[in-house]
Amino acid sequence: MGHLAEGVRYGDETSQRLVAMSGMTIGRALGATINVLNPAVIVAGGALPQLGDLFLASMRQSIYGHALPFVTRDLGIVVVQQTEGSGLVGAAQMVIDQIFLPRCLAKWISVGQPTSAVHRLGEASN
């Protein structure tokens, strides 16, 4: 990906076209995913930030073009420099966010432990 990013930086039209198309394609897939999952934030990391503003602008444009407006109204799209273990940190944060949702916390308190509360919430939704 380094050569492609370098080509974009130096104004190579083929590189720019490929990066823009990649951003649009990923944005289209994310748009469909956002419609289903309704996340609060999309975090772009790994090698993606190396592709620069062109990729991110294309991805953003495609997300907003393919996702439903009410789903993207408060959607955050952030770019992070990924470090070793950042995927684990993100996964742990997702678990923490879910455990402390008001509906989960109420069950947790009544049961006395989070694992039972989360399990019971799963049973209740079936």
trRosetta pair geometry for C-beta under 8 A, 3 or more apart (Angstrom, degrees):
i j d omega theta_ij theta_ji phi_ij phi_ji
1 4 5.4 -57 -157 40 49 114
1 5 6.0 49 148 -20 77 105
1 47 4.8 100 55 166 162 135
1 50 5.8 99 126 87 118 136
1 51 6.8 -72 -179 -65 113 92
2 5 5.8 -56 -147 38 30 110
2 6 6.2 32 154 -20 65 108
2 50 6.9 -64 -95 170 56 144
3 6 5.5 -53 -147 37 32 114
3 7 6.3 38 152 -23 64 103
4 7 5.6 -50 -150 32 31 114
4 8 6.7 33 151 -19 63 101
4 15 5.4 168 -157 -145 61 100
4 18 6.4 -96 -146 94 118 130
4 19 6.3 148 161 -69 109 100
4 51 6.9 -18 112 -111 109 91
5 8 5.7 -51 -152 33 34 112
5 9 6.5 36 150 -20 65 105
5 19 7.8 104 -92 -96 52 136
5 50 4.6 -74 -79 148 158 90
5 51 5.3 -118 -94 -100 93 42
5 52 6.4 134 -147 -15 92 101
6 9 5.6 -53 -150 35 34 114
6 10 6.4 16 157 -5 67 109
6 15 7.8 -97 78 -145 53 162
7 10 6.1 -66 -145 47 29 99
7 12 3.7 -58 -174 44 91 137
7 14 7.1 -54 167 77 142 82
7 15 2.9 166 114 -62 123 161
7 16 7.5 -131 126 -33 93 62
8 11 7.8 50 -180 -65 29 20
8 12 6.9 -71 -66 48 28 86
8 15 4.9 -131 -56 130 63 115
8 16 5.4 120 -120 -84 78 66
8 19 5.3 13 -81 -9 134 158
8 51 6.8 77 10 -165 160 64
8 52 5.8 -167 113 36 139 135
8 54 5.8 -143 -161 32 133 142
8 55 8.0 -49 -109 -32 169 94
9 52 7.1 152 -71 -47 81 154
10 15 8.0 62 56 45 85 150
11 16 7.3 -9 -159 -42 36 129
12 15 4.0 63 86 14 110 114
12 16 6.5 173 88 -14 56 86
13 16 5.6 -56 -144 38 32 112
13 17 6.2 33 157 -21 67 106
14 17 5.8 -54 -147 35 29 111
14 18 6.4 28 155 -17 64 107
15 18 5.8 -57 -148 38 30 110
15 19 6.2 26 157 -17 66 109
16 19 5.9 -57 -144 39 28 109
16 20 6.2 27 158 -17 65 109
16 54 6.2 -96 -145 -169 80 164
17 20 5.9 -57 -145 39 28 109
17 21 6.2 26 156 -17 64 109
18 21 5.8 -56 -145 39 28 110
18 22 6.2 31 154 -22 63 107
19 22 5.6 -52 -147 34 30 114
19 23 6.4 32 153 -19 63 105
19 51 5.2 170 -144 -170 116 114
19 52 7.6 13 178 52 152 93
19 54 5.2 64 113 104 126 119
19 55 4.9 -84 176 -72 99 89
19 58 7.3 150 130 16 71 147
20 23 5.7 -54 -150 36 31 112
20 24 6.4 31 152 -18 65 106
20 54 5.8 -71 -73 165 81 104
20 55 7.4 -128 -83 -93 36 46
20 58 4.5 169 -150 -84 61 150
21 24 5.6 -54 -147 38 32 112
21 25 6.2 32 155 -20 66 107
21 58 7.7 -51 -25 175 13 153
22 25 5.8 -55 -146 36 30 110
22 26 6.3 23 159 -12 66 108
22 51 7.4 -103 83 -150 135 162
22 55 6.4 -25 85 -129 106 100
22 58 7.5 86 71 96 58 141
23 26 6.1 -57 -143 42 27 105
23 27 5.9 30 156 -21 63 113
23 51 7.6 -175 -63 124 104 141
23 54 7.1 -154 -18 131 150 64
23 55 4.3 177 -71 -161 117 53
23 56 6.8 -103 -129 -36 131 11
23 57 7.1 34 160 68 160 51
23 58 2.9 99 93 85 132 111
23 59 4.0 -99 -165 -45 87 73
23 60 8.0 -22 174 10 117 59
23 61 7.8 60 131 39 114 95
23 62 6.6 163 134 4 73 129
24 27 5.6 -57 -144 39 27 115
24 28 6.4 34 155 -26 63 102
24 58 5.0 -71 -47 170 72 106
24 59 7.3 -124 -62 -84 26 41
24 61 7.3 -35 -101 80 80 102
24 62 4.4 150 -143 -70 54 138
25 28 5.8 -49 -150 28 30 112
25 29 6.8 25 153 -12 62 104
25 62 7.6 -50 -4 -164 15 169
26 29 5.8 -56 -152 39 35 109
26 30 6.1 33 151 -17 68 108
26 59 5.4 -25 83 -117 106 106
26 62 7.4 113 73 78 55 145
27 30 5.5 -55 -142 41 32 111
27 31 6.1 42 154 -30 65 102
27 58 6.6 -146 -14 131 138 65
27 59 4.1 173 -64 -156 103 49
27 60 6.8 -80 -114 2 132 13
27 61 6.7 26 174 68 171 56
27 62 2.6 111 98 78 132 114
27 63 4.5 -101 -159 -40 92 68
27 65 7.5 58 135 40 123 99
27 66 6.8 139 135 21 82 124
28 31 5.6 -47 -150 27 29 117
28 32 7.0 27 153 -14 60 101
28 62 5.2 -69 -48 173 64 121
28 66 5.1 122 -132 -46 57 164
29 32 6.0 -54 -156 35 33 108
29 33 6.4 30 149 -16 65 109
30 33 5.4 -58 -146 41 36 113
30 34 5.9 42 154 -26 70 105
30 42 6.3 52 -168 -130 134 148
30 59 7.2 45 25 -174 143 96
30 62 7.7 94 49 104 101 101
30 63 5.2 -35 94 -102 115 100
30 66 8.0 114 75 74 63 125
30 67 7.7 -46 117 -54 74 119
31 34 5.7 -51 -144 33 27 113
31 35 6.7 34 153 -24 60 102
31 62 6.4 -117 -32 140 125 74
31 63 5.0 180 -73 -139 85 45
31 64 7.7 -105 -104 -4 113 13
31 65 7.0 -60 -98 73 155 60
31 66 2.8 89 121 90 164 107
31 67 4.1 -134 -150 -46 77 77
32 35 5.7 -50 -155 27 32 115
32 36 7.0 21 152 -11 63 106
32 66 6.5 -47 -43 148 66 122
32 67 7.8 -126 -44 -86 23 72
33 36 6.0 -64 -157 39 34 105
33 37 5.8 -7 164 12 74 116
34 37 6.5 -70 -125 55 26 86
34 38 6.8 78 178 -88 60 31
34 39 6.4 -85 -123 27 75 88
34 42 7.3 -50 -85 -63 115 122
34 63 6.6 70 -5 -161 151 98
34 67 4.4 -19 83 -115 128 134
34 71 5.6 133 143 138 96 129
34 72 6.7 45 147 -75 145 87
34 75 6.8 11 -153 -112 135 147
35 38 7.7 5 -172 -61 15 70
35 66 7.9 -94 -33 136 119 78
35 67 5.5 -162 -56 -137 83 72
35 68 5.4 97 -115 -3 94 101
35 71 5.8 -166 -106 5 49 172
38 71 5.3 -114 -111 -141 82 100
39 42 6.4 110 87 -66 133 67
39 75 7.3 70 86 -129 74 95
40 74 7.1 -35 -144 116 72 102
40 75 7.2 -178 -175 -122 28 51
40 76 6.5 14 144 22 70 101
41 75 7.1 147 -99 -168 34 61
41 76 4.0 -21 -111 70 88 104
41 77 7.3 172 -161 -79 66 27
41 78 6.2 -3 -172 8 116 107
42 63 7.3 -123 9 -126 165 156
42 75 6.8 23 -6 177 99 108
42 76 7.2 -171 27 95 61 56
42 77 4.8 -7 62 -113 104 74
42 78 7.4 165 83 26 54 62
43 78 5.6 -18 -113 70 66 93
43 79 7.9 139 -164 -104 56 20
43 80 5.8 -5 -170 6 103 119
43 90 6.8 -142 61 -122 158 137
44 48 4.8 -98 173 99 103 148
44 49 6.8 136 121 -58 100 78
44 56 6.8 175 73 -111 165 96
44 59 7.2 95 -90 108 148 162
44 77 7.0 28 -11 -179 109 87
44 78 7.1 -170 26 94 76 42
44 79 4.9 -29 72 -106 101 70
44 80 7.3 155 77 21 49 68
45 48 6.6 83 82 38 11 110
45 49 7.1 -12 -136 -19 37 109
45 79 7.2 147 -80 -164 53 53
45 80 4.6 -24 -92 70 106 90
45 81 7.2 116 -142 -154 90 5
45 82 4.0 103 167 -59 116 106
45 86 6.7 -135 177 111 163 141
46 49 7.9 153 73 8 43 84
46 82 5.1 20 -69 0 39 151
47 50 5.2 -41 -175 20 67 123
47 51 7.5 69 138 -26 77 93
48 51 6.0 -51 -166 20 46 112
48 55 6.5 -158 -170 127 78 141
48 56 7.6 102 155 -75 103 84
48 79 7.3 -134 103 -134 106 100
49 52 7.7 65 173 -67 47 29
49 56 7.8 26 -114 -59 55 122
49 79 5.0 119 -94 -180 107 119
49 80 7.6 -131 -46 72 138 25
49 81 6.5 -77 46 -88 161 64
51 54 7.0 -99 149 67 87 87
51 55 3.6 46 115 -19 124 150
51 56 7.6 152 88 -29 96 74
52 55 6.1 110 64 15 55 97
52 56 7.2 -115 124 4 35 100
53 56 5.6 -63 -143 45 36 108
53 57 5.7 35 161 -22 73 109
54 57 6.0 -54 -141 37 24 108
54 58 6.3 22 158 -16 61 109
55 58 5.9 -62 -151 39 27 109
55 59 6.2 25 154 -19 65 110
56 59 5.6 -53 -143 38 31 112
56 60 6.1 34 156 -21 65 107
56 77 7.9 150 -168 138 97 124
56 79 6.4 -45 -107 -66 140 134
57 60 5.7 -53 -145 37 29 113
57 61 6.2 32 156 -20 64 107
58 61 5.8 -53 -145 36 29 112
58 62 6.3 25 156 -15 63 110
59 62 5.9 -61 -149 40 28 109
59 63 6.3 32 153 -23 65 105
59 77 7.9 171 112 -170 107 145
60 63 5.7 -52 -147 32 29 112
60 64 6.4 17 159 -8 64 108
60 77 5.9 175 -104 79 96 166
61 64 6.2 -63 -150 43 26 103
61 65 6.1 23 153 -18 63 115
62 65 5.5 -59 -141 41 30 112
62 66 6.0 6 166 -2 67 115
63 66 6.5 -76 -144 46 21 93
63 67 5.6 0 172 -4 67 121
63 72 6.9 141 139 -113 96 135
63 75 7.7 -141 147 119 129 153
63 77 7.0 146 56 -81 165 142
64 67 6.5 -52 -113 44 25 98
64 72 5.7 161 -113 154 70 165
67 71 5.3 -111 167 81 106 120
67 72 4.8 110 100 -47 126 118
67 75 7.6 35 111 -28 158 163
68 71 4.5 80 68 6 91 110
68 72 7.1 168 82 -3 46 90
69 72 6.2 -71 -143 46 30 97
69 73 6.5 58 157 -60 66 85
70 73 5.8 -16 -149 -20 34 119
71 75 7.0 37 135 -51 65 122
72 75 4.4 -52 -146 9 57 131
80 86 7.1 -175 127 -180 133 149
82 86 4.9 -147 -151 50 71 145
82 87 7.7 27 -153 -43 117 79
83 86 5.0 108 53 -40 67 113
85 88 5.1 -49 -165 38 67 116
85 89 6.2 71 138 -25 82 98
86 89 5.3 -49 -146 35 41 115
86 90 6.3 45 153 -21 68 102
87 90 5.7 -53 -150 36 31 112
87 91 6.4 31 153 -18 65 105
88 91 5.7 -53 -146 37 33 111
88 92 6.2 34 155 -19 66 106
89 92 5.8 -54 -148 37 30 111
89 93 6.4 32 152 -21 63 106
90 93 5.6 -54 -148 34 31 112
90 94 6.6 34 153 -21 64 102
91 94 5.7 -51 -153 31 33 113
91 95 6.7 33 151 -17 64 103
92 95 5.7 -54 -153 35 35 112
92 96 6.4 35 150 -19 67 105
93 96 5.6 -52 -146 37 34 113
93 97 6.2 39 154 -22 66 104
94 97 5.7 -52 -148 34 30 113
94 98 6.5 26 155 -16 64 107
95 98 5.9 -59 -151 38 31 108
95 99 6.2 30 155 -21 67 108
96 99 5.8 -55 -144 35 30 111
96 100 6.3 5 165 1 64 113
97 100 6.6 -77 -149 48 23 95
97 101 7.2 48 151 -52 60 85
98 101 5.9 -25 -159 -14 38 112
98 104 6.4 81 156 -24 63 169
98 118 7.3 62 130 -118 112 117
99 104 5.8 -139 -158 126 28 139
99 105 7.5 82 148 -75 58 73
99 108 7.0 67 -174 -72 82 151
99 114 5.0 3 -146 -153 118 135
99 117 7.9 92 -147 83 75 122
99 118 6.7 -52 -104 -67 75 118
100 104 7.0 -16 2 77 4 114
100 105 5.6 35 -149 -67 45 115
101 104 4.4 75 60 14 91 108
101 105 6.6 -165 80 -13 40 89
102 105 5.7 -55 -137 37 27 112
102 106 6.4 31 162 -23 63 103
103 106 6.1 -50 -151 29 29 112
103 107 7.0 24 152 -12 60 105
103 121 7.0 107 127 -121 103 125
104 107 5.8 -58 -156 39 36 109
104 108 6.0 41 148 -27 69 108
104 114 7.7 39 158 -146 108 86
104 117 5.8 105 -174 137 72 117
104 118 6.4 22 -149 -88 117 69
104 121 5.8 -35 -105 -55 81 155
105 108 5.3 -51 -143 34 33 118
105 109 6.3 34 158 -21 66 102
105 117 7.9 52 -107 161 13 158
106 109 6.1 -52 -150 33 28 109
106 110 6.6 21 154 -13 61 108
107 110 5.9 -63 -151 40 32 107
107 111 6.0 14 158 -7 70 114
107 117 3.9 137 111 -151 99 97
107 118 8.0 150 94 -51 131 32
107 120 5.7 -164 -175 79 135 122
107 121 5.9 -170 29 -58 168 95
108 111 6.2 -68 -144 45 25 100
108 112 7.8 -132 169 39 54 10
108 113 7.0 -95 -157 108 78 17
108 114 4.9 0 -127 -99 122 60
108 116 7.9 130 -121 70 56 78
108 117 3.7 -73 -79 -21 60 168
108 118 7.8 28 -80 -36 97 70
109 112 7.7 37 -174 -72 24 35
109 117 8.0 60 7 -90 42 144
110 117 7.6 119 53 -102 80 106
111 116 4.4 -152 157 99 143 121
111 117 4.9 -171 35 -66 135 80
111 120 6.7 177 -66 1 148 144
112 116 7.3 21 59 47 72 137
113 116 5.1 78 72 14 93 104
113 117 7.0 -168 92 -9 46 93
114 117 5.4 -62 -146 40 37 113
114 118 6.0 34 161 -19 74 105
115 118 6.0 -54 -145 37 29 107
115 119 6.2 30 154 -18 63 109
116 119 5.6 -56 -146 39 31 113
116 120 6.1 29 156 -18 67 108
117 120 5.8 -56 -145 38 29 108
117 121 6.4 33 153 -22 63 103
118 121 5.7 -50 -150 31 32 113
118 122 6.7 36 150 -20 62 102
119 122 5.7 -55 -158 32 33 114
119 123 6.7 31 148 -18 65 104
120 123 5.4 -50 -148 35 39 113
120 124 6.3 42 152 -24 67 104
121 124 5.6 -53 -147 34 33 113
121 125 6.6 29 156 -19 65 105
122 125 6.1 -59 -151 33 30 106
122 126 7.0 31 152 -24 62 104
123 126 5.9 -57 -157 26 35 112
